[in-house]
Amino acid sequence: MTTGRARPRRGSYMKNKKDEKPEPAPEGVELVVTQEDYEAGLKRGWTDDDMLKPSRYRMKRGGFLKRHPELKLEEKGRA
């Protein structure tokens, strides 16, 4: 026999952090090395071979598997 009350629901139906999808990482990364950064490295005892020259460097993320497609896991059989 029912009492007319709503049945308690199992679990929480409120939004939580686990439901949120993380923001995807950017495709490109930009690194800026200033003259002050370069001179600070020289003062620490680093040589110019140890550091990047003052400039703006743009790099793409994830290029390793694009250059080496034979290393993708889903194509290889597992033992």
N, C-alpha and C positions, 0 to 999 in steps of 0.2 A: 504494500500500500504506500502511496506517495504522500508526502507531507506538504507538497507545494513549494518546497524550498529548492533553490538551484543546487545542483550537485557540485561539490568542490572540485575544481580542476587540478589535475596533476601538473606540476612544473610551473614555471613562471612564463607568462606571455608578454612580459615587459622586455623592451629592448635592452640588451646588455653588450658589453665590449666584445664578447666572443662572436656576436652576430655581425659586427662591423668588419668590412673587408679593409685590409691595409691599403694605403695609397701606393700605387705601383712606383717602383724606382724609376728615376728619369733615364731616358735612353743615353743622353750625353752628359758628360761631367766637364765642368770648366774649372781649371786650376789657375790661379793668378799668383805669380811670384813677383813681389815688388823689389825694388832696389834695396830697401831697408831690410827685407827678409834675407836677401843675398849677402849683404854686408854683415848682418847678425850671424849668419852661418860661418862666414870667414873669421869673425872674432872668436867663435867657438873652436876654431882649429880645423874646420872642414876645408877640403880643397875644392876647387871649381869642378872637379870630376865627381864629387860627392853630391852636388846640388844641381838643380835646374837653373838655367840662366834667367834673369829677370825678363818675364814676358807673360803672355796669356796662352795657356795650353788647353786645347779642346780634345777630349777623348770620348770614344764610344764605349758603352758598357756591353759586356757579353760577347766580345768578338772571338773568344777562344773557340767556342763550339762552332762558330761560323767558319773558322779557318780549319777546324779538325772535325768534320761531321762524322767521321768513322768512330768517334768516341761516345756518341750518344747512347745512353743506356737502353732505351726502348727497342733499339735495333738488335742488340746483342742478346743471346740466349743466356739464361742463368743456369748455373750448375745445381 
